[in-house]
Amino acid sequence: MAYKQAVVRQKVEKYKTPSEFGSHASMAEEWEVSEDGWVVLRDEKGVYRTTVDRLDTGLADPRRYDSNRVVEVAK
């Protein structure tokens, strides 16, 4: 009779930011707010711009998970 080996699953860290979809002040690439209220942020997919009122709200930022944004590709 064959015995099954126990499978030990390793925890894989999916993202290195405070949350998966929200924007946070700790992600700021350049902490210079433009006159319109925009700030540049970086996540695991690349750089994106969002407004200051979206930072640290606990809500998902549509500009972060937008499928039309430019994604950086590692070379």
Buried (B, 14 or more C-beta within 10 A) or exposed (E): EEEEEEEEEEEEEEEEBEBEEBBBEEBBEEEEEEEEEEBBBBBEBEBBEBBBEBBEEEEBBEBBBEEEEEEEEEE
